């Protein structure tokens, strides 16, 4: 397994996905982007992502469903959820389920970068 930080972006909106990918690449991260949760899960090394940035509202499998599936399958991938349709009760529930951040679009770069830093801190291995 590589020590390289990889951010995986999963968003069915092409423009949003491209903008997020460009921002993360400009910050020096290795980025893999996917138009759906199924496409992300179909990659052989999906579990090596350092952090996920996932749209909440997507067809077939939502961002919340993807997070629940991953955690239920034993994959603790720090997840940031983004949405154009913010809902306070959904945000509270997602945070209770272990999501790092729940951000409403439009997303401010500083907010997203702060969330990514928090997610990367969470994904660091613990030395015993």
One Martini backbone bead per residue (centre of mass of N, CA, C, O) as a GRO file, in nm:
protein
  128
    1UNK     BB    1   0.097   0.035   0.021
    2UNK     BB    2   0.059   0.361  -0.010
    3UNK     BB    3   0.152   0.691   0.128
    4UNK     BB    4  -0.028   0.829  -0.053
    5UNK     BB    5  -0.243   1.084  -0.110
    6UNK     BB    6  -0.596   1.010  -0.167
    7UNK     BB    7  -0.860   1.157  -0.345
    8UNK     BB    8  -1.206   1.084  -0.354
    9UNK     BB    9  -1.448   1.165  -0.608
   10UNK     BB   10  -1.816   1.169  -0.575
   11UNK     BB   11  -2.001   1.281  -0.867
   12UNK     BB   12  -2.265   1.330  -1.102
   13UNK     BB   13  -2.152   1.615  -1.151
   14UNK     BB   14  -1.931   1.724  -1.373
   15UNK     BB   15  -1.862   2.015  -1.272
   16UNK     BB   16  -1.818   1.953  -0.975
   17UNK     BB   17  -1.604   1.735  -1.011
   18UNK     BB   18  -1.400   1.914  -1.165
   19UNK     BB   19  -1.365   2.133  -0.948
   20UNK     BB   20  -1.269   1.948  -0.718
   21UNK     BB   21  -1.032   1.826  -0.865
   22UNK     BB   22  -0.878   2.091  -0.923
   23UNK     BB   23  -0.842   2.178  -0.630
   24UNK     BB   24  -0.690   1.927  -0.522
   25UNK     BB   25  -0.458   1.944  -0.729
   26UNK     BB   26  -0.366   2.235  -0.652
   27UNK     BB   27  -0.295   2.113  -0.351
   28UNK     BB   28  -0.134   1.824  -0.431
   29UNK     BB   29  -0.331   1.600  -0.492
   30UNK     BB   30  -0.435   1.288  -0.540
   31UNK     BB   31  -0.688   1.209  -0.790
   32UNK     BB   32  -1.009   1.049  -0.788
   33UNK     BB   33  -1.285   1.016  -1.016
   34UNK     BB   34  -1.654   0.978  -0.990
   35UNK     BB   35  -2.000   0.939  -1.105
   36UNK     BB   36  -2.019   0.694  -0.890
   37UNK     BB   37  -2.036   0.455  -0.654
   38UNK     BB   38  -2.001   0.212  -0.841
   39UNK     BB   39  -1.737   0.307  -0.972
   40UNK     BB   40  -1.576   0.317  -0.715
   41UNK     BB   41  -1.626   0.011  -0.622
   42UNK     BB   42  -1.493  -0.110  -0.898
   43UNK     BB   43  -1.232  -0.047  -0.784
   44UNK     BB   44  -0.967  -0.223  -0.653
   45UNK     BB   45  -0.853   0.047  -0.459
   46UNK     BB   46  -1.069   0.205  -0.285
   47UNK     BB   47  -0.949   0.150   0.016
   48UNK     BB   48  -0.691   0.366  -0.040
   49UNK     BB   49  -0.827   0.600   0.045
   50UNK     BB   50  -0.795   0.891   0.246
   51UNK     BB   51  -1.049   1.039   0.103
   52UNK     BB   52  -1.391   1.148   0.082
   53UNK     BB   53  -1.592   1.308  -0.176
   54UNK     BB   54  -1.953   1.327  -0.143
   55UNK     BB   55  -2.245   1.318  -0.279
   56UNK     BB   56  -2.560   1.286  -0.168
   57UNK     BB   57  -2.716   1.321  -0.455
   58UNK     BB   58  -2.763   1.006  -0.607
   59UNK     BB   59  -2.798   0.763  -0.802
   60UNK     BB   60  -2.871   0.448  -0.648
   61UNK     BB   61  -2.626   0.587  -0.455
   62UNK     BB   62  -2.573   0.757  -0.194
   63UNK     BB   63  -2.359   0.902   0.018
   64UNK     BB   64  -2.478   0.772   0.272
   65UNK     BB   65  -2.489   0.482   0.164
   66UNK     BB   66  -2.189   0.455   0.112
   67UNK     BB   67  -2.091   0.501   0.397
   68UNK     BB   68  -2.253   0.266   0.523
   69UNK     BB   69  -2.133   0.042   0.352
   70UNK     BB   70  -1.837   0.078   0.432
   71UNK     BB   71  -1.865   0.051   0.740
   72UNK     BB   72  -2.020  -0.228   0.725
   73UNK     BB   73  -1.745  -0.351   0.567
   74UNK     BB   74  -1.480  -0.215   0.729
   75UNK     BB   75  -1.451   0.082   0.604
   76UNK     BB   76  -1.253   0.364   0.721
   77UNK     BB   77  -1.348   0.631   0.538
   78UNK     BB   78  -1.307   0.944   0.520
   79UNK     BB   79  -1.603   1.161   0.505
   80UNK     BB   80  -1.736   1.397   0.270
   81UNK     BB   81  -2.027   1.581   0.248
   82UNK     BB   82  -2.226   1.699  -0.031
   83UNK     BB   83  -2.476   1.971  -0.097
   84UNK     BB   84  -2.762   2.138  -0.253
   85UNK     BB   85  -2.960   2.004  -0.006
   86UNK     BB   86  -2.987   2.109   0.282
   87UNK     BB   87  -3.013   1.920   0.603
   88UNK     BB   88  -3.007   1.917   0.935
   89UNK     BB   89  -3.090   1.622   1.001
   90UNK     BB   90  -2.893   1.488   0.802
   91UNK     BB   91  -2.638   1.606   0.920
   92UNK     BB   92  -2.659   1.488   1.203
   93UNK     BB   93  -2.673   1.192   1.116
   94UNK     BB   94  -2.404   1.181   0.962
   95UNK     BB   95  -2.223   1.262   1.202
   96UNK     BB   96  -2.311   1.019   1.381
   97UNK     BB   97  -2.191   0.814   1.148
   98UNK     BB   98  -1.885   0.962   1.087
   99UNK     BB   99  -1.879   1.208   0.940
  100UNK     BB  100  -1.674   1.475   0.904
  101UNK     BB  101  -1.852   1.633   0.680
  102UNK     BB  102  -2.122   1.883   0.596
  103UNK     BB  103  -2.172   2.039   0.284
  104UNK     BB  104  -2.278   2.326   0.123
  105UNK     BB  105  -2.380   2.443  -0.165
  106UNK     BB  106  -2.155   2.634  -0.200
  107UNK     BB  107  -1.812   2.578  -0.175
  108UNK     BB  108  -1.562   2.663   0.031
  109UNK     BB  109  -1.237   2.614   0.016
  110UNK     BB  110  -1.166   2.641   0.321
  111UNK     BB  111  -1.371   2.435   0.423
  112UNK     BB  112  -1.276   2.192   0.262
  113UNK     BB  113  -0.979   2.192   0.359
  114UNK     BB  114  -1.047   2.150   0.656
  115UNK     BB  115  -1.186   1.876   0.613
  116UNK     BB  116  -0.947   1.730   0.487
  117UNK     BB  117  -0.759   1.759   0.727
  118UNK     BB  118  -0.939   1.604   0.923
  119UNK     BB  119  -0.948   1.341   0.759
  120UNK     BB  120  -0.639   1.289   0.757
  121UNK     BB  121  -0.611   1.267   1.062
  122UNK     BB  122  -0.803   1.017   1.083
  123UNK     BB  123  -0.621   0.830   0.872
  124UNK     BB  124  -0.403   0.800   1.059
  125UNK     BB  125  -0.193   0.607   1.200
  126UNK     BB  126  -0.148   0.435   1.496
  127UNK     BB  127   0.094   0.447   1.745
  128UNK     BB  128   0.206   0.187   1.990
   0.00000   0.00000   0.00000
